[in-house]
Amino acid sequence: MDTRKQINQKPTSEQRAKLAAEDSRDDSDIVATTPSGAYTGGYAYHELDDDGELVCGGHSEGHFVEMTRGEAKRSGKTPCGKCEWILDR
């Protein structure tokens, strides 16, 4: 079974789905993601701070859209590893 630490490249759609399913945070929380993973290469959803900014500071020149965590999961996105790492500190 893959864990985030074992994935050292862009996760496959199967790995993204597994990581998203393991995210036990509230699916109704608002997160941010790029609107099109295929175009931008974005495949993660990002946590927002109290000011509505990306916790990880972002890493894309693309525009971000807000949606619920549940919507992001259903659209094939995975939790941002950097956001998770920052929030765990």
PDB file of N, CA, C and O in Angstrom:
ATOM      1  N   MET A   1       0.845  -1.166   0.000  1.00  0.00           N
ATOM      2  CA  MET A   1       0.000   0.000   0.000  1.00  0.00           C
ATOM      3  C   MET A   1       0.901   1.244   0.000  1.00  0.00           C
ATOM      4  O   MET A   1       1.806   1.360   0.827  1.00  0.00           O
ATOM      5  N   ASP A   2       0.652   2.151  -0.913  1.00  0.00           N
ATOM      6  CA  ASP A   2       1.449   3.366  -1.002  1.00  0.00           C
ATOM      7  C   ASP A   2       1.085   4.341   0.107  1.00  0.00           C
ATOM      8  O   ASP A   2      -0.079   4.473   0.487  1.00  0.00           O
ATOM      9  N   THR A   3       2.098   5.015   0.612  1.00  0.00           N
ATOM     10  CA  THR A   3       1.875   6.144   1.500  1.00  0.00           C
ATOM     11  C   THR A   3       2.499   7.349   0.829  1.00  0.00           C
ATOM     12  O   THR A   3       3.261   7.201  -0.126  1.00  0.00           O
ATOM     13  N   ARG A   4       2.187   8.536   1.314  1.00  0.00           N
ATOM     14  CA  ARG A   4       2.747   9.741   0.706  1.00  0.00           C
ATOM     15  C   ARG A   4       4.272   9.686   0.675  1.00  0.00           C
ATOM     16  O   ARG A   4       4.876  10.130  -0.301  1.00  0.00           O
ATOM     17  N   LYS A   5       4.902   9.158   1.706  1.00  0.00           N
ATOM     18  CA  LYS A   5       6.363   9.099   1.764  1.00  0.00           C
ATOM     19  C   LYS A   5       6.939   8.172   0.706  1.00  0.00           C
ATOM     20  O   LYS A   5       8.098   8.331   0.322  1.00  0.00           O
ATOM     21  N   GLN A   6       6.159   7.207   0.224  1.00  0.00           N
ATOM     22  CA  GLN A   6       6.652   6.281  -0.793  1.00  0.00           C
ATOM     23  C   GLN A   6       6.449   6.811  -2.210  1.00  0.00           C
ATOM     24  O   GLN A   6       6.981   6.235  -3.159  1.00  0.00           O
ATOM     25  N   ILE A   7       5.702   7.882  -2.372  1.00  0.00           N
ATOM     26  CA  ILE A   7       5.427   8.441  -3.690  1.00  0.00           C
ATOM     27  C   ILE A   7       6.426   9.559  -3.940  1.00  0.00           C
ATOM     28  O   ILE A   7       6.358  10.608  -3.300  1.00  0.00           O
ATOM     29  N   ASN A   8       7.353   9.343  -4.864  1.00  0.00           N
ATOM     30  CA  ASN A   8       8.405  10.333  -5.092  1.00  0.00           C
ATOM     31  C   ASN A   8       8.279  11.009  -6.452  1.00  0.00           C
ATOM     32  O   ASN A   8       9.245  11.579  -6.960  1.00  0.00           O
ATOM     33  N   GLN A   9       7.107  10.946  -7.029  1.00  0.00           N
ATOM     34  CA  GLN A   9       6.830  11.607  -8.299  1.00  0.00           C
ATOM     35  C   GLN A   9       5.363  12.001  -8.301  1.00  0.00           C
ATOM     36  O   GLN A   9       4.657  11.752  -7.323  1.00  0.00           O
ATOM     37  N   LYS A  10       4.897  12.604  -9.371  1.00  0.00           N
ATOM     38  CA  LYS A  10       3.479  12.963  -9.459  1.00  0.00           C
ATOM     39  C   LYS A  10       2.649  11.701  -9.245  1.00  0.00           C
ATOM     40  O   LYS A  10       2.839  10.710  -9.950  1.00  0.00           O
ATOM     41  N   PRO A  11       1.734  11.726  -8.283  1.00  0.00           N
ATOM     42  CA  PRO A  11       0.952  10.520  -8.011  1.00  0.00           C
ATOM     43  C   PRO A  11       0.022  10.160  -9.167  1.00  0.00           C
ATOM     44  O   PRO A  11      -0.498  11.032  -9.864  1.00  0.00           O
ATOM     45  N   THR A  12      -0.172   8.874  -9.351  1.00  0.00           N
ATOM     46  CA  THR A  12      -1.102   8.389 -10.362  1.00  0.00           C
ATOM     47  C   THR A  12      -2.526   8.703  -9.908  1.00  0.00           C
ATOM     48  O   THR A  12      -2.745   9.075  -8.755  1.00  0.00           O
ATOM     49  N   SER A  13      -3.475   8.556 -10.797  1.00  0.00           N
ATOM     50  CA  SER A  13      -4.871   8.821 -10.417  1.00  0.00           C
ATOM     51  C   SER A  13      -5.306   7.861  -9.307  1.00  0.00           C
ATOM     52  O   SER A  13      -6.077   8.246  -8.428  1.00  0.00           O
ATOM     53  N   GLU A  14      -4.828   6.638  -9.340  1.00  0.00           N
ATOM     54  CA  GLU A  14      -5.164   5.669  -8.294  1.00  0.00           C
ATOM     55  C   GLU A  14      -4.571   6.112  -6.948  1.00  0.00           C
ATOM     56  O   GLU A  14      -5.247   6.039  -5.922  1.00  0.00           O
ATOM     57  N   GLN A  15      -3.333   6.563  -6.949  1.00  0.00           N
ATOM     58  CA  GLN A  15      -2.704   7.043  -5.720  1.00  0.00           C
ATOM     59  C   GLN A  15      -3.396   8.303  -5.203  1.00  0.00           C
ATOM     60  O   GLN A  15      -3.585   8.455  -3.996  1.00  0.00           O
ATOM     61  N   ARG A  16      -3.777   9.214  -6.117  1.00  0.00           N
ATOM     62  CA  ARG A  16      -4.489  10.426  -5.701  1.00  0.00           C
ATOM     63  C   ARG A  16      -5.806  10.071  -5.028  1.00  0.00           C
ATOM     64  O   ARG A  16      -6.157  10.642  -3.995  1.00  0.00           O
ATOM     65  N   ALA A  17      -6.527   9.135  -5.609  1.00  0.00           N
ATOM     66  CA  ALA A  17      -7.813   8.728  -5.040  1.00  0.00           C
ATOM     67  C   ALA A  17      -7.620   8.116  -3.656  1.00  0.00           C
ATOM     68  O   ALA A  17      -8.411   8.374  -2.749  1.00  0.00           O
ATOM     69  N   LYS A  18      -6.589   7.321  -3.489  1.00  0.00           N
ATOM     70  CA  LYS A  18      -6.319   6.691  -2.199  1.00  0.00           C
ATOM     71  C   LYS A  18      -5.954   7.743  -1.153  1.00  0.00           C
ATOM     72  O   LYS A  18      -6.477   7.710  -0.039  1.00  0.00           O
ATOM     73  N   LEU A  19      -5.066   8.669  -1.496  1.00  0.00           N
ATOM     74  CA  LEU A  19      -4.684   9.722  -0.554  1.00  0.00           C
ATOM     75  C   LEU A  19      -5.877  10.595  -0.184  1.00  0.00           C
ATOM     76  O   LEU A  19      -6.022  10.987   0.974  1.00  0.00           O
ATOM     77  N   ALA A  20      -6.728  10.901  -1.152  1.00  0.00           N
ATOM     78  CA  ALA A  20      -7.921  11.710  -0.883  1.00  0.00           C
ATOM     79  C   ALA A  20      -8.880  10.955   0.036  1.00  0.00           C
ATOM     80  O   ALA A  20      -9.453  11.543   0.953  1.00  0.00           O
ATOM     81  N   ALA A  21      -9.054   9.658  -0.206  1.00  0.00           N
ATOM     82  CA  ALA A  21      -9.953   8.858   0.630  1.00  0.00           C
ATOM     83  C   ALA A  21      -9.455   8.791   2.066  1.00  0.00           C
ATOM     84  O   ALA A  21     -10.256   8.685   2.995  1.00  0.00           O
ATOM     85  N   GLU A  22      -8.140   8.852   2.258  1.00  0.00           N
ATOM     86  CA  GLU A  22      -7.556   8.797   3.599  1.00  0.00           C
ATOM     87  C   GLU A  22      -7.644  10.138   4.329  1.00  0.00           C
ATOM     88  O   GLU A  22      -7.397  10.198   5.533  1.00  0.00           O
ATOM     89  N   ASP A  23      -7.989  11.204   3.624  1.00  0.00           N
ATOM     90  CA  ASP A  23      -8.105  12.523   4.247  1.00  0.00           C
ATOM     91  C   ASP A  23      -9.408  12.559   5.033  1.00  0.00           C
ATOM     92  O   ASP A  23     -10.491  12.630   4.453  1.00  0.00           O
ATOM     93  N   SER A  24      -9.296  12.509   6.350  1.00  0.00           N
ATOM     94  CA  SER A  24     -10.485  12.416   7.198  1.00  0.00           C
ATOM     95  C   SER A  24     -11.036  13.777   7.625  1.00  0.00           C
ATOM     96  O   SER A  24     -11.994  13.839   8.395  1.00  0.00           O
ATOM     97  N   ARG A  25     -10.450  14.853   7.140  1.00  0.00           N
ATOM     98  CA  ARG A  25     -10.968  16.180   7.496  1.00  0.00           C
ATOM     99  C   ARG A  25     -12.338  16.388   6.847  1.00  0.00           C
ATOM    100  O   ARG A  25     -12.704  15.679   5.909  1.00  0.00           O
ATOM    101  N   ASP A  26     -13.072  17.344   7.346  1.00  0.00           N
ATOM    102  CA  ASP A  26     -14.447  17.599   6.928  1.00  0.00           C
ATOM    103  C   ASP A  26     -14.539  17.919   5.433  1.00  0.00           C
ATOM    104  O   ASP A  26     -13.900  18.850   4.943  1.00  0.00           O
ATOM    105  N   ASP A  27     -15.340  17.136   4.728  1.00  0.00           N
ATOM    106  CA  ASP A  27     -15.511  17.333   3.281  1.00  0.00           C
ATOM    107  C   ASP A  27     -16.232  18.632   2.936  1.00  0.00           C
ATOM    108  O   ASP A  27     -16.231  19.042   1.775  1.00  0.00           O
ATOM    109  N   SER A  28     -16.844  19.283   3.916  1.00  0.00           N
ATOM    110  CA  SER A  28     -17.541  20.539   3.621  1.00  0.00           C
ATOM    111  C   SER A  28     -16.626  21.761   3.777  1.00  0.00           C
ATOM    112  O   SER A  28     -17.028  22.876   3.447  1.00  0.00           O
ATOM    113  N   ASP A  29     -15.397  21.561   4.279  1.00  0.00           N
ATOM    114  CA  ASP A  29     -14.448  22.671   4.391  1.00  0.00           C
ATOM    115  C   ASP A  29     -14.076  23.190   2.999  1.00  0.00           C
ATOM    116  O   ASP A  29     -14.037  22.433   2.029  1.00  0.00           O
ATOM    117  N   ILE A  30     -13.806  24.485   2.923  1.00  0.00           N
ATOM    118  CA  ILE A  30     -13.408  25.103   1.655  1.00  0.00           C
ATOM    119  C   ILE A  30     -11.897  24.976   1.469  1.00  0.00           C
ATOM    120  O   ILE A  30     -11.120  25.299   2.368  1.00  0.00           O
ATOM    121  N   VAL A  31     -11.495  24.506   0.297  1.00  0.00           N
ATOM    122  CA  VAL A  31     -10.097  24.381  -0.093  1.00  0.00           C
ATOM    123  C   VAL A  31      -9.933  25.086  -1.436  1.00  0.00           C
ATOM    124  O   VAL A  31     -10.912  25.551  -2.019  1.00  0.00           O
ATOM    125  N   ALA A  32      -8.705  25.164  -1.923  1.00  0.00           N
ATOM    126  CA  ALA A  32      -8.449  25.802  -3.215  1.00  0.00           C
ATOM    127  C   ALA A  32      -7.696  24.834  -4.110  1.00  0.00           C
ATOM    128  O   ALA A  32      -6.885  24.033  -3.646  1.00  0.00           O
ATOM    129  N   THR A  33      -7.979  24.924  -5.393  1.00  0.00           N
ATOM    130  CA  THR A  33      -7.307  24.073  -6.372  1.00  0.00           C
ATOM    131  C   THR A  33      -7.276  24.786  -7.708  1.00  0.00           C
ATOM    132  O   THR A  33      -7.988  25.769  -7.915  1.00  0.00           O
ATOM    133  N   THR A  34      -6.462  24.293  -8.600  1.00  0.00           N
ATOM    134  CA  THR A  34      -6.485  24.843  -9.950  1.00  0.00           C
ATOM    135  C   THR A  34      -7.714  24.296 -10.661  1.00  0.00           C
ATOM    136  O   THR A  34      -8.117  23.161 -10.406  1.00  0.00           O
ATOM    137  N   PRO A  35      -8.313  25.078 -11.544  1.00  0.00           N
ATOM    138  CA  PRO A  35      -9.554  24.631 -12.169  1.00  0.00           C
ATOM    139  C   PRO A  35      -9.380  23.455 -13.123  1.00  0.00           C
ATOM    140  O   PRO A  35     -10.336  22.718 -13.365  1.00  0.00           O
ATOM    141  N   SER A  36      -8.190  23.264 -13.664  1.00  0.00           N
ATOM    142  CA  SER A  36      -7.989  22.190 -14.635  1.00  0.00           C
ATOM    143  C   SER A  36      -6.637  21.540 -14.420  1.00  0.00           C
ATOM    144  O   SER A  36      -5.601  22.114 -14.758  1.00  0.00           O
ATOM    145  N   GLY A  37      -6.648  20.357 -13.863  1.00  0.00           N
ATOM    146  CA  GLY A  37      -5.394  19.658 -13.607  1.00  0.00           C
ATOM    147  C   GLY A  37      -4.636  19.315 -14.876  1.00  0.00           C
ATOM    148  O   GLY A  37      -3.406  19.359 -14.891  1.00  0.00           O
ATOM    149  N   ALA A  38      -5.344  18.976 -15.934  1.00  0.00           N
ATOM    150  CA  ALA A  38      -4.678  18.583 -17.172  1.00  0.00           C
ATOM    151  C   ALA A  38      -3.890  19.734 -17.785  1.00  0.00           C
ATOM    152  O   ALA A  38      -2.797  19.534 -18.314  1.00  0.00           O
ATOM    153  N   TYR A  39      -4.443  20.929 -17.713  1.00  0.00           N
ATOM    154  CA  TYR A  39      -3.789  22.085 -18.327  1.00  0.00           C
ATOM    155  C   TYR A  39      -2.655  22.617 -17.456  1.00  0.00           C
ATOM    156  O   TYR A  39      -1.567  22.911 -17.951  1.00  0.00           O
ATOM    157  N   THR A  40      -2.914  22.736 -16.172  1.00  0.00           N
ATOM    158  CA  THR A  40      -1.951  23.371 -15.277  1.00  0.00           C
ATOM    159  C   THR A  40      -0.980  22.397 -14.644  1.00  0.00           C
ATOM    160  O   THR A  40       0.043  22.815 -14.103  1.00  0.00           O
ATOM    161  N   GLY A  41      -1.278  21.105 -14.699  1.00  0.00           N
ATOM    162  CA  GLY A  41      -0.447  20.135 -14.013  1.00  0.00           C
ATOM    163  C   GLY A  41      -0.793  20.034 -12.541  1.00  0.00           C
ATOM    164  O   GLY A  41      -0.191  19.248 -11.810  1.00  0.00           O
ATOM    165  N   GLY A  42      -1.772  20.836 -12.097  1.00  0.00           N
ATOM    166  CA  GLY A  42      -2.168  20.812 -10.694  1.00  0.00           C
ATOM    167  C   GLY A  42      -3.044  19.613 -10.401  1.00  0.00           C
ATOM    168  O   GLY A  42      -4.012  19.354 -11.116  1.00  0.00           O
ATOM    169  N   TYR A  43      -2.712  18.894  -9.370  1.00  0.00           N
ATOM    170  CA  TYR A  43      -3.508  17.723  -9.006  1.00  0.00           C
ATOM    171  C   TYR A  43      -3.834  17.713  -7.513  1.00  0.00           C
ATOM    172  O   TYR A  43      -4.362  16.728  -6.998  1.00  0.00           O
ATOM    173  N   ALA A  44      -3.519  18.807  -6.820  1.00  0.00           N
ATOM    174  CA  ALA A  44      -3.730  18.844  -5.376  1.00  0.00           C
ATOM    175  C   ALA A  44      -4.761  19.896  -4.992  1.00  0.00           C
ATOM    176  O   ALA A  44      -4.993  20.867  -5.713  1.00  0.00           O
ATOM    177  N   TYR A  45      -5.367  19.671  -3.841  1.00  0.00           N
ATOM    178  CA  TYR A  45      -6.167  20.736  -3.241  1.00  0.00           C
ATOM    179  C   TYR A  45      -5.406  21.262  -2.040  1.00  0.00           C
ATOM    180  O   TYR A  45      -4.731  20.520  -1.327  1.00  0.00           O
ATOM    181  N   HIS A  46      -5.535  22.561  -1.838  1.00  0.00           N
ATOM    182  CA  HIS A  46      -4.732  23.270  -0.852  1.00  0.00           C
ATOM    183  C   HIS A  46      -5.599  23.807   0.266  1.00  0.00           C
ATOM    184  O   HIS A  46      -6.727  24.246   0.044  1.00  0.00           O
ATOM    185  N   GLU A  47      -5.055  23.765   1.469  1.00  0.00           N
ATOM    186  CA  GLU A  47      -5.736  24.306   2.636  1.00  0.00           C
ATOM    187  C   GLU A  47      -5.613  25.822   2.624  1.00  0.00           C
ATOM    188  O   GLU A  47      -4.633  26.375   2.125  1.00  0.00           O
ATOM    189  N   LEU A  48      -6.614  26.483   3.176  1.00  0.00           N
ATOM    190  CA  LEU A  48      -6.628  27.942   3.261  1.00  0.00           C
ATOM    191  C   LEU A  48      -6.416  28.381   4.703  1.00  0.00           C
ATOM    192  O   LEU A  48      -6.905  27.746   5.637  1.00  0.00           O
ATOM    193  N   ASP A  49      -5.677  29.479   4.872  1.00  0.00           N
ATOM    194  CA  ASP A  49      -5.484  30.021   6.216  1.00  0.00           C
ATOM    195  C   ASP A  49      -6.671  30.916   6.572  1.00  0.00           C
ATOM    196  O   ASP A  49      -7.636  31.009   5.814  1.00  0.00           O
ATOM    197  N   ASP A  50      -6.593  31.563   7.716  1.00  0.00           N
ATOM    198  CA  ASP A  50      -7.703  32.402   8.187  1.00  0.00           C
ATOM    199  C   ASP A  50      -7.977  33.593   7.281  1.00  0.00           C
ATOM    200  O   ASP A  50      -9.070  34.159   7.314  1.00  0.00           O
ATOM    201  N   ASP A  51      -6.985  33.983   6.464  1.00  0.00           N
ATOM    202  CA  ASP A  51      -7.145  35.102   5.532  1.00  0.00           C
ATOM    203  C   ASP A  51      -7.570  34.637   4.138  1.00  0.00           C
ATOM    204  O   ASP A  51      -7.675  35.449   3.219  1.00  0.00           O
ATOM    205  N   GLY A  52      -7.813  33.329   3.979  1.00  0.00           N
ATOM    206  CA  GLY A  52      -8.210  32.796   2.680  1.00  0.00           C
ATOM    207  C   GLY A  52      -7.057  32.582   1.719  1.00  0.00           C
ATOM    208  O   GLY A  52      -7.273  32.411   0.520  1.00  0.00           O
ATOM    209  N   GLU A  53      -5.828  32.589   2.236  1.00  0.00           N
ATOM    210  CA  GLU A  53      -4.634  32.362   1.406  1.00  0.00           C
ATOM    211  C   GLU A  53      -4.201  30.908   1.511  1.00  0.00           C
ATOM    212  O   GLU A  53      -4.482  30.243   2.508  1.00  0.00           O
ATOM    213  N   LEU A  54      -3.516  30.415   0.482  1.00  0.00           N
ATOM    214  CA  LEU A  54      -3.023  29.049   0.504  1.00  0.00           C
ATOM    215  C   LEU A  54      -2.006  28.875   1.628  1.00  0.00           C
ATOM    216  O   LEU A  54      -1.078  29.674   1.753  1.00  0.00           O
ATOM    217  N   VAL A  55      -2.174  27.850   2.437  1.00  0.00           N
ATOM    218  CA  VAL A  55      -1.263  27.587   3.547  1.00  0.00           C
ATOM    219  C   VAL A  55       0.162  27.403   3.035  1.00  0.00           C
ATOM    220  O   VAL A  55       1.110  27.871   3.666  1.00  0.00           O
ATOM    221  N   CYS A  56       0.324  26.728   1.901  1.00  0.00           N
ATOM    222  CA  CYS A  56       1.657  26.428   1.379  1.00  0.00           C
ATOM    223  C   CYS A  56       2.242  27.570   0.555  1.00  0.00           C
ATOM    224  O   CYS A  56       3.379  27.480   0.092  1.00  0.00           O
ATOM    225  N   GLY A  57       1.479  28.639   0.369  1.00  0.00           N
ATOM    226  CA  GLY A  57       1.963  29.769  -0.411  1.00  0.00           C
ATOM    227  C   GLY A  57       1.779  29.602  -1.907  1.00  0.00           C
ATOM    228  O   GLY A  57       2.074  30.521  -2.671  1.00  0.00           O
ATOM    229  N   GLY A  58       1.304  28.460  -2.333  1.00  0.00           N
ATOM    230  CA  GLY A  58       1.083  28.219  -3.767  1.00  0.00           C
ATOM    231  C   GLY A  58       2.364  27.937  -4.501  1.00  0.00           C
ATOM    232  O   GLY A  58       3.449  28.290  -4.040  1.00  0.00           O
ATOM    233  N   HIS A  59       2.242  27.315  -5.616  1.00  0.00           N
ATOM    234  CA  HIS A  59       3.411  26.972  -6.411  1.00  0.00           C
ATOM    235  C   HIS A  59       3.055  26.896  -7.889  1.00  0.00           C
ATOM    236  O   HIS A  59       3.696  26.191  -8.668  1.00  0.00           O
ATOM    237  N   SER A  60       2.037  27.626  -8.247  1.00  0.00           N
ATOM    238  CA  SER A  60       1.570  27.596  -9.631  1.00  0.00           C
ATOM    239  C   SER A  60       1.269  29.017 -10.078  1.00  0.00           C
ATOM    240  O   SER A  60       0.817  29.854  -9.296  1.00  0.00           O
ATOM    241  N   GLU A  61       1.528  29.266 -11.337  1.00  0.00           N
ATOM    242  CA  GLU A  61       1.153  30.557 -11.904  1.00  0.00           C
ATOM    243  C   GLU A  61      -0.325  30.570 -12.270  1.00  0.00           C
ATOM    244  O   GLU A  61      -0.869  31.602 -12.662  1.00  0.00           O
ATOM    245  N   GLY A  62      -0.960  29.428 -12.142  1.00  0.00           N
ATOM    246  CA  GLY A  62      -2.363  29.309 -12.501  1.00  0.00           C
ATOM    247  C   GLY A  62      -3.262  30.002 -11.492  1.00  0.00           C
ATOM    248  O   GLY A  62      -2.819  30.401 -10.415  1.00  0.00           O
ATOM    249  N   HIS A  63      -4.499  30.135 -11.845  1.00  0.00           N
ATOM    250  CA  HIS A  63      -5.487  30.725 -10.960  1.00  0.00           C
ATOM    251  C   HIS A  63      -6.095  29.615 -10.119  1.00  0.00           C
ATOM    252  O   HIS A  63      -6.280  28.493 -10.590  1.00  0.00           O
ATOM    253  N   PHE A  64      -6.397  29.934  -8.896  1.00  0.00           N
ATOM    254  CA  PHE A  64      -6.992  28.955  -8.003  1.00  0.00           C
ATOM    255  C   PHE A  64      -8.471  29.254  -7.821  1.00  0.00           C
ATOM    256  O   PHE A  64      -8.890  30.411  -7.835  1.00  0.00           O
ATOM    257  N   VAL A  65      -9.244  28.212  -7.653  1.00  0.00           N
ATOM    258  CA  VAL A  65     -10.671  28.334  -7.390  1.00  0.00           C
ATOM    259  C   VAL A  65     -10.965  27.654  -6.064  1.00  0.00           C
ATOM    260  O   VAL A  65     -10.268  26.719  -5.668  1.00  0.00           O
ATOM    261  N   GLU A  66     -11.986  28.121  -5.389  1.00  0.00           N
ATOM    262  CA  GLU A  66     -12.381  27.521  -4.124  1.00  0.00           C
ATOM    263  C   GLU A  66     -13.515  26.540  -4.356  1.00  0.00           C
ATOM    264  O   GLU A  66     -14.391  26.758  -5.193  1.00  0.00           O
ATOM    265  N   MET A  67     -13.481  25.466  -3.602  1.00  0.00           N
ATOM    266  CA  MET A  67     -14.533  24.448  -3.632  1.00  0.00           C
ATOM    267  C   MET A  67     -14.459  23.686  -2.320  1.00  0.00           C
ATOM    268  O   MET A  67     -13.522  23.868  -1.543  1.00  0.00           O
ATOM    269  N   THR A  68     -15.432  22.843  -2.075  1.00  0.00           N
ATOM    270  CA  THR A  68     -15.359  22.045  -0.853  1.00  0.00           C
ATOM    271  C   THR A  68     -14.316  20.943  -1.040  1.00  0.00           C
ATOM    272  O   THR A  68     -13.977  20.562  -2.160  1.00  0.00           O
ATOM    273  N   ARG A  69     -13.828  20.451   0.079  1.00  0.00           N
ATOM    274  CA  ARG A  69     -12.868  19.350   0.028  1.00  0.00           C
ATOM    275  C   ARG A  69     -13.502  18.133  -0.673  1.00  0.00           C
ATOM    276  O   ARG A  69     -12.838  17.434  -1.438  1.00  0.00           O
ATOM    277  N   GLY A  70     -14.775  17.895  -0.403  1.00  0.00           N
ATOM    278  CA  GLY A  70     -15.466  16.777  -1.041  1.00  0.00           C
ATOM    279  C   GLY A  70     -15.505  16.921  -2.555  1.00  0.00           C
ATOM    280  O   GLY A  70     -15.290  15.944  -3.273  1.00  0.00           O
ATOM    281  N   GLU A  71     -15.777  18.132  -3.056  1.00  0.00           N
ATOM    282  CA  GLU A  71     -15.785  18.372  -4.500  1.00  0.00           C
ATOM    283  C   GLU A  71     -14.399  18.154  -5.086  1.00  0.00           C
ATOM    284  O   GLU A  71     -14.256  17.582  -6.167  1.00  0.00           O
ATOM    285  N   ALA A  72     -13.371  18.614  -4.361  1.00  0.00           N
ATOM    286  CA  ALA A  72     -12.000  18.441  -4.841  1.00  0.00           C
ATOM    287  C   ALA A  72     -11.649  16.957  -4.936  1.00  0.00           C
ATOM    288  O   ALA A  72     -11.037  16.519  -5.911  1.00  0.00           O
ATOM    289  N   LYS A  73     -12.037  16.191  -3.924  1.00  0.00           N
ATOM    290  CA  LYS A  73     -11.782  14.749  -3.943  1.00  0.00           C
ATOM    291  C   LYS A  73     -12.472  14.090  -5.135  1.00  0.00           C
ATOM    292  O   LYS A  73     -11.881  13.270  -5.837  1.00  0.00           O
ATOM    293  N   ARG A  74     -13.731  14.464  -5.350  1.00  0.00           N
ATOM    294  CA  ARG A  74     -14.495  13.859  -6.453  1.00  0.00           C
ATOM    295  C   ARG A  74     -13.944  14.243  -7.819  1.00  0.00           C
ATOM    296  O   ARG A  74     -14.164  13.530  -8.798  1.00  0.00           O
ATOM    297  N   SER A  75     -13.223  15.374  -7.893  1.00  0.00           N
ATOM    298  CA  SER A  75     -12.656  15.792  -9.182  1.00  0.00           C
ATOM    299  C   SER A  75     -11.253  15.219  -9.406  1.00  0.00           C
ATOM    300  O   SER A  75     -10.567  15.604 -10.353  1.00  0.00           O
ATOM    301  N   GLY A  76     -10.832  14.301  -8.537  1.00  0.00           N
ATOM    302  CA  GLY A  76      -9.563  13.614  -8.738  1.00  0.00           C
ATOM    303  C   GLY A  76      -8.360  14.309  -8.120  1.00  0.00           C
ATOM    304  O   GLY A  76      -7.219  13.978  -8.442  1.00  0.00           O
ATOM    305  N   LYS A  77      -8.604  15.264  -7.239  1.00  0.00           N
ATOM    306  CA  LYS A  77      -7.508  15.977  -6.576  1.00  0.00           C
ATOM    307  C   LYS A  77      -7.082  15.228  -5.317  1.00  0.00           C
ATOM    308  O   LYS A  77      -7.843  14.439  -4.757  1.00  0.00           O
ATOM    309  N   THR A  78      -5.866  15.489  -4.891  1.00  0.00           N
ATOM    310  CA  THR A  78      -5.315  14.886  -3.684  1.00  0.00           C
ATOM    311  C   THR A  78      -4.892  15.995  -2.720  1.00  0.00           C
ATOM    312  O   THR A  78      -4.632  17.115  -3.161  1.00  0.00           O
ATOM    313  N   PRO A  79      -4.816  15.715  -1.420  1.00  0.00           N
ATOM    314  CA  PRO A  79      -4.375  16.752  -0.493  1.00  0.00           C
ATOM    315  C   PRO A  79      -2.947  17.208  -0.823  1.00  0.00           C
ATOM    316  O   PRO A  79      -2.096  16.394  -1.182  1.00  0.00           O
ATOM    317  N   CYS A  80      -2.701  18.489  -0.699  1.00  0.00           N
ATOM    318  CA  CYS A  80      -1.359  19.035  -0.925  1.00  0.00           C
ATOM    319  C   CYS A  80      -0.442  18.555   0.203  1.00  0.00           C
ATOM    320  O   CYS A  80      -0.710  18.809   1.377  1.00  0.00           O
ATOM    321  N   GLY A  81       0.618  17.875  -0.153  1.00  0.00           N
ATOM    322  CA  GLY A  81       1.557  17.375   0.841  1.00  0.00           C
ATOM    323  C   GLY A  81       2.237  18.488   1.605  1.00  0.00           C
ATOM    324  O   GLY A  81       2.493  18.347   2.801  1.00  0.00           O
ATOM    325  N   LYS A  82       2.538  19.598   0.940  1.00  0.00           N
ATOM    326  CA  LYS A  82       3.203  20.709   1.619  1.00  0.00           C
ATOM    327  C   LYS A  82       2.255  21.356   2.629  1.00  0.00           C
ATOM    328  O   LYS A  82       2.671  21.694   3.737  1.00  0.00           O
ATOM    329  N   CYS A  83       0.982  21.531   2.257  1.00  0.00           N
ATOM    330  CA  CYS A  83       0.011  22.072   3.203  1.00  0.00           C
ATOM    331  C   CYS A  83      -0.088  21.151   4.432  1.00  0.00           C
ATOM    332  O   CYS A  83      -0.097  21.626   5.568  1.00  0.00           O
ATOM    333  N   GLU A  84      -0.162  19.839   4.197  1.00  0.00           N
ATOM    334  CA  GLU A  84      -0.250  18.901   5.302  1.00  0.00           C
ATOM    335  C   GLU A  84       0.978  18.996   6.199  1.00  0.00           C
ATOM    336  O   GLU A  84       0.861  18.977   7.424  1.00  0.00           O
ATOM    337  N   TRP A  85       2.152  19.098   5.586  1.00  0.00           N
ATOM    338  CA  TRP A  85       3.393  19.173   6.342  1.00  0.00           C
ATOM    339  C   TRP A  85       3.419  20.444   7.206  1.00  0.00           C
ATOM    340  O   TRP A  85       3.797  20.392   8.376  1.00  0.00           O
ATOM    341  N   ILE A  86       3.022  21.565   6.635  1.00  0.00           N
ATOM    342  CA  ILE A  86       3.019  22.838   7.378  1.00  0.00           C
ATOM    343  C   ILE A  86       2.021  22.764   8.540  1.00  0.00           C
ATOM    344  O   ILE A  86       2.339  23.190   9.650  1.00  0.00           O
ATOM    345  N   LEU A  87       0.844  22.241   8.301  1.00  0.00           N
ATOM    346  CA  LEU A  87      -0.184  22.184   9.345  1.00  0.00           C
ATOM    347  C   LEU A  87       0.162  21.202  10.452  1.00  0.00           C
ATOM    348  O   LEU A  87      -0.310  21.353  11.578  1.00  0.00           O
ATOM    349  N   ASP A  88       0.978  20.199  10.153  1.00  0.00           N
ATOM    350  CA  ASP A  88       1.402  19.236  11.165  1.00  0.00           C
ATOM    351  C   ASP A  88       2.477  19.783  12.089  1.00  0.00           C
ATOM    352  O   ASP A  88       2.733  19.210  13.148  1.00  0.00           O
ATOM    353  N   ARG A  89       3.111  20.884  11.703  1.00  0.00           N
ATOM    354  CA  ARG A  89       4.216  21.433  12.496  1.00  0.00           C
ATOM    355  C   ARG A  89       3.709  22.095  13.718  1.00  0.00           C
ATOM    356  O   ARG A  89       4.496  22.616  14.509  1.00  0.00           O
TER     357      ARG A  89
END
